[in-house]
Amino acid sequence: QSALTQPASVSGSPGQSITISCTGTSSDIGGYNYVSWYQQHPGKVPKLLIYDVTNRPSGVSNRFSGSKSGNTASLTVSGLQAEDEADYYCSSYASSSTLVFGGGTKLTVL
Amino acid sequence: EVQLMESGGGLVQPGGSLRLSCAASGFTFRSNWMHWVRQAPGKGLVWVSRINRDGSNTAYADSVKGRFTISRDNAKNTLYLQMNSLRAEDAAVYFCTRDPGNYLDYWGQGTLVTVSS
């Protein structure tokens, strides 16, 4: 049950695109197409952004997109806006119907 | 509207016990797997435990195995987390979350657990 690996921070200017990586193993990310991403603003509850690697829940902006290659998943935020400044967490299904989270990435909009 | 409302948090001494509750409404509770996720102050999200629809199958993070017990009462639409032998490192906000299929789509507001003498 080791945490997934995310960069501690990323940054970008308004209008630019950024990508956050999330690296696991063949026992989690690499073994299943069940990667999800969550956005958390300070003092707020996490919000689901992406599920099943690439799917967006209703109401989530199409500026957020997900992908996966091997043991690494990625979240891309395009057309950066000030409101995107938040913490982002990846998660993956792992064995025995457990979940594992990444350590989180702080996105700063310059 | 889906609502998850946690309660039961508070201050407890090391070695003590607490039982968290999560009252669910706005959806068919018995049809969903449920999880507990925690977040220590200033830290990241950590998965704690999950339970299947009828409560017959549970799983735990290694860090809480043998000390925490997840359960549910589908008649009362309520999820529980019994926490025993609490340690300082268990201090966190505990979130109740709904799992429609290997992801967490609704989160409660969380309940704060403080472990201190």
Interface residues (C-beta under 8 A of the other chain):
Chain A: Q1 A3 Y32 Y34 S36 Y38 Q40 V45 P46 K47 L48 Y51 D52 P57 D87 Y89 S91 Y93 S96 S97 T98 L99 V100 F101 G102 G103 G104
Chain B: W33 H35 V37 G44 L45 V46 W47 R50 N52 N57 A59 A61 D62 F95 G101 N102 Y103 L104 D105 W107 G108 Q109 G110
